[in-house]
Amino acid sequence: MPTIRDIKVARAEAIIGHHFANQDLLWEALQVAGSGEYRIGGRNTAKGNQNLATLGDLVMLVVLADTWIESNLDKGK
């Protein structure tokens, strides 16, 4: 029987259309800061994934800012 982890990883792969050779990396990326997952696939997650969560937030801000700027530039044409 598949675990919750297996189900969530499979759903994430289906959504983004990519299969990860190392699914531990995807599982780590799916964890929120302070999730309690401090060791995934033999790797320690720094501060309960706080560093990766911060990086993800920053990447999301860049993508959203780019989208917002592009949509406003299109309105001026």
PyMOL commands that set and color helices and strands:
alter all, ss='L'
color gray80, all
select helices_A, chain A and resi 4-16+23-30+46-75
alter helices_A, ss='H'
color red, helices_A
select strands_A, chain A and resi 39-40+43-44
alter strands_A, ss='S'
color yellow, strands_A
deselect
rebuild
show_as cartoon
